[in-house]
Amino acid sequence: MKNNPMLKDFYELTALEVYSKKERAICDVMKQKLTALGLEVEEDDTAEKTGSECGNIIAVLKGDPEIEPILFSCHLDRVPNNGHIQPQLNEEERIMYSDKKTILAADDVSGICVMLQALRNVKEQNLPHGDIEVIISTCEEIGLYGADNADLSRFKAKMCFVFDIPGRAGRIVKQAPGMGKVVITVHGKKAHAGNEPEKGLNALRVTADLIMHLPDGRLSPFTTANFAMITGGPAANVVCDKVVLQGEHRSSELAEFVETQDKIRAAVKEISEKYNTPIDLELTEMFKTFNIPEDAPVCRIAAKACRNVGLTPFFDRGGGGMDGNVFNKRGITTIGIAPGYEKNHTAEELLHVDDLFKCGEEATEIIKIVASGEY
């Protein structure tokens, strides 16, 4: 099984030391691979804007101008890891596991492998196709920064398939939440913790009270909030005068997105007045939600591709953002396709290898269906 070209790609790419903003190693390898497959390849100029070592990879396999172009998308970066990813293949279970010491990086190396396999199939089988455009982004995991800074006007395609969502093969995400970043700075007052603590105001204690008033966890089937980062305090013998609390909120319903922001503002106002101390609040919309109708061409094509390779398609709502949030906002109708990974962003991450192979076939079928015009 290890001789399968998709698994060879997987082992090669996961062996590279890669993080968000540190994507140069995988960028260079991918440019070589895409060039070898006959694509016109370039690296865009977004590095200065994102802070990454490299730009997004932009590529195109030129095709018949009479056939509708399509866009394939995945991303180069991965969440924090120990730099020594060691995939563990259980051939009997046909599952690739992480070594439990760090992530597996199937998010999104598996998506890259799917795209590469589809392009290989096109070349080896001499399949008819229009322009197959490709964007492999940087800094996806930290806020979709690569895609957000890309010049999407260069693409001819009006449909995009993003190979970057968790779940078994056949899962099609047509709806994903918008996300807001939250930064709250709680101000207290310094004082010597031993001599005159009563003259201070402990910003950490104020923050603890605030946390209990903030929306948190799953707020509805469509909405979540999470506050997970807290910093502050100059020293153990000084009453803490400043704490910074950071979090996020997500929703696939615009009204609930706004409602969550209102709840955060109300909690900050209440606690600021209770302790008579300033609390600064920064709310930043990172990306917008989207919801593509199931009868849209992009959805019909994906569903037909699944059925053509023996998969049962099922449309779903995602819980995380993806580059598709950016593409949909800018007029490229986009859905997510699952390459078969689960428990991403954790040391329990795994990949169903048969799903990976099926997804490679599914991506190939997408190209065939678009070329046929029968969808």
SULBELJO-V860098 format. One line per field, one symbol per residue. ss: DSSP state (h for helix, s for strand, l for the rest). psi: psi as a letter, one per 20 degrees, with the letter a starting at -180 (. if undefined). burial: I if it has 9 or more other C-alpha atoms within 8 Angstrom, else O. Layout:
ss->???
psi->???
burial->???
This chain:
ss->llllhhhhhhhhhhllllsllslhhhhhhhhhhhhhlllsssslllhhhhllllllsssssllllllllssssssllllllllllllsssllllsssllllllllhhhhhhhhhhhhhhhhhhhlllllllsssssslllllllhhhhhllhhhllllssssssslllllsssssslsssssssssslsllsllllhhhlslhhhhhhhhhlllllssssllsssssssssslllllslllssssssssssllhhhhhhhhhhhhhhhhhhhhhhlllsssssssssllsslllllhhhhhhhhhhhhlllllsssslllllhhhhhhhlllssssssllsslllllllssshhhhhhhhhhhhhhhhhhhhlll
psi->hiiphhhggggghhiqoprpimjgghggghhgghghjjqpprpakighhhjriraqpprpoqapiippqqpqqaqhrrrprjjmpnpooohgilppqrjjiarhkhnkhhhghggggghgggghjlqqqapoqpporrkgijjkhgghiqniiiphqipqoomlqqrqpipooipqqrppppppoppbpqqphgglhiiroohhhghggghiiqpqbohriiprqpoippqrphrhjpppippppqarqqqjoghhghhgghhggggggghghgjlqqoppoppogqqrqopqhjqghggggghgghhjjqoqpqrprirrrhhgggghjjopqrqppjjqrkqjrijqrpohhggghhggghghggggghhjn.
burial->OOOOOIIIIIIOIIIIOIIIIIIIIIIOOOIOOIIOIOIIIOIIOIIOOIOIIIIIIIIIIIIIOOIIIIIIIIIIIIIOIOOOIIIOOIOOOIIIIIIOOIIIIIIIIIIIIIIIIIIIIIIOOOOIIIIIIIIIIIIIIOOIIIIOIIOOOOOOIIIIIIIIIIIIIIIIIIIIIIIIIIIIIIIIIIIIIOOIIOOIIIIIOIIOIIOOOIIIOOIOOIIIIIIOOOOIIOOOOIIIIIIIIIIIIIIIIOOIIOOIIOIIIOIIIOIIOOOOIOIOIOIOIIIIIIOIOOOOOIIIIIIIIIIIIOIOIOIIOIOOIIIIIIIIIOOIIIIIIIIIIIIIIOIIIIIIIOIIIIIIIIIIIIIIIIIOOOO
